[in-house]
């Protein structure tokens, strides 16, 4: 697989191919649409509390700068921009970014979408929060990726990651079940060997000067399709880290 920095060419092409249907709530990104309220709500609540704000306020993130790494077509970027954040969305998939720009414009949202990799950001550009959701299991160099996220965060600012645990249960449900049996995701979306255990992620974060400050599992109700926070991190999980 050709790589350039943390980028894997085949992974970028995979998500570029989905660009046209990214915003279809019943299309190939349906699981992310369903998961997004939980992910962005959990993140927004913690950012707001760190800044002494009411997490329930509609503009709880007003004026705060946020970097969304691997933003795709902007599901999380838009949700956090609606809470007042000044969002920069970064992705290596150019076609997905075109879909992101078009959708944000139609919604009247001012989001700075850029094509590139986090390691290419200038050292002087830092943010009040950095997020990378369902990205680390698709990168070529996990250590370099985490180092780039840490550099992009202001001193003491939170870094959020969501990913999939490398467990037999995750293989059965997130790989075989979601891709082959239920067809919730296109076949080939994930490589189970690239899933990341919480222990591995925590160790990688410590190596770049960050410590896990909070963690939650994410589980889907098979009857309603809604996602909820849970103590079970055996499949999907979300982490907040700080320096």
N, C-alpha and C positions, 0 to 999 in steps of 0.2 A: 504494500500500500504506500503510494508516494506521500511523503510528509514534508512540511515546511514549518519549523518551530513546533508548536503544539498542534498544528493542523494535520488532520488525516484527509487526504483528497477524496477518498471514497466516501467518508462520512459526510463531508460537505456536499458532495454531489447527491447523496441520498436525501438530504433535507432540502436542497435546491429543487429536486424533482417534486417535492410536495408543496411548493410555494403557492401554486394557484388555488389549492384547496385548504390552505392552512387555517383560514378564518371560517370554514364551514364547520359548524358545531357538530354535525353528524358525519363529517368526513374523516380522513385518516388521523387527524389530530383530536378527535373526539375525547380520548382520555385526558389530554392536557387541558382541554376546555373544562372538563368536569373537575379536574384537580386544581385548576388555577385559583378559584376563590379561597380554598384552604391555604395554599402556598402563599399567595400574596397577602392574605389576611394575617397569617402567622408572622410574616416578615414585617408588615406595616405596624403591627402592634408592638413588636420589640424595638423597632426604630423609634417609634413615637415615645415609648417609655424611656428610652435612653436620653431623649431630649426633653424630658419632663412634660410631655404633651398628652392630651386625652386621646387614646387610641381610637375612640369611637367618633371623634370629630371627622367630618367629611374632608377637611383639609389638614389632617394630622401631620402630613409630611411637607407642608408648604415651605418652599424655599430650600429644601434639603436636596443636595445633589446625589444622584444614584446611578451607578453603572450596572447595566444588565448585560453580562457577558454570555454570548451564545443566545442572543435574544430571539433568533428566528424571525417570524413575522410579527412579533411584538405582543403576545398575549399578556405576559407579566409586565412588560414596559407600559402598556396602556393602562392596566389596572392600577399601577403605582403612580402613574402620571395623573390619573383621576383623583388621587388623594393629595395632589399638590406637589409631588416631587418633580424636580428638574432632571429628567431621565436622559441618559445617553445609552443607546442600544448598540451593542457591538457584536458583529457576527462575520464569519468568513464566507457565508453563503449569500452571494450577491442577489440572486433571484428572490430569496426569502426576504431580504432587506427591501427590495422593490415593493413586495407585497406589504411589508410593514409600513413603508412610507405612504403608500396609497391609502391604506386603511386609516392610519393616524390622521392624514389630511382630511379624509371624509368625515372623521369624528371631531374635527376641530382641535386636535391635540398637537402640541408643539414638542416633538421628541427628536432628539439629535441622533439619527441613525447613521452608523459608520461601518464600512466594510474593513475588517482587519482582525488582528489577534491581540489579546491582552498584553502580551510581552512587547508589543510595538508601541504601546502608549508612552508618551513622554513622562519622564520621572516627575516633572513638576505638576502633572495633572493628577490630582487625587480627589476622592469622593467621600461623602458622608456615609455611604453604604455601598457595598459591592455584592451583587448576586450572580450566581451561576447555577441555573436550575436545569437538571437533566442534561448536563454538559460533560462533567468530568469522566463519565463512562464512554465518551466518544473522542477523547484527546489522545495524542501520541505520547506526550511526556507529562505524566501527572505531577511530578515534582516541579517542573518548570511552570506548569499551569497554576499551581497553588502559589508559587513565588510571585507570579505576575498579579494574581488577585491581591495578595498581601501588599505589594508595592502600590497598587491602585487605591488602597484604602487609607484614609487619613489616620493619624495616630489615634488609637482607641476606637476607631470606627468598626462596625460589625461587617463581617463577611458571611454571606449565606450560601449554602450549597444544598441542593437536593439531588439524590441519586438512588441507585438500586443496590441492595445488599447482595453479596455473592453467596447465596445460600441455596441448598437444594429446593427449598420452597419458592424462592424467587425464580429459579430456573423453570419450575413447573408452572407457576402462575404468570410471571411477567414475560417469560419467553415462550414456552410452549402454549400456555393457555391464551395469552393476549394476542399472540401473532398467528398461531396455527389453528387453535380450536375455536376461539370466540371471534377472531379476525378484528379485534379492537385496534390493532396496529398493523401496518404493512409488514409482511414477512421480511426479516432481515434488519428490522429497525435496531435491534440490540444484539450485542455479542456478550453472552453471559460471562465469558472469561474476563471481560473488562469491567464487570460490576465491582463495586468497592465496598469492603466491609467498614463498619464504623471504626474499628480499631485501626485499619489501614489509613482511613481518612484522618483520624485524630493524630496519628503519628506523622503523617505528611504535613498537617497544619502546624504541629509543634516545630517541625524542621524549618518552617518559614516564620517562626515567631508568633504564631497564633495558637490560642487554646480554645477548645470547645466550651462554650458558655451555656448552650442549650441544645437539646436534641428532641425530636419527636418522630414517631412513626406515622405513616399515612396509610389509611386503609379505605377501600371502596366498599360501599354497601352494594352487594350484587343485585338487590331488588330495585333500588332507586338510582344507582349509579353515582350517588353522592359520596364525596370523600370526607373523612373525619380524622382528627388527630388521635393517636393512640400510643400507648407505651410500647407496642410491638414494633421493633425496627427490623424485623426479619425480611421484609420485602422493600417497600419504599420508605425513605426517611429524609428528614430535613434537619440541617445543622446550622447553628449560629456560632461563629468563632470571633474572637477579639484578641488584639495584641495587648 
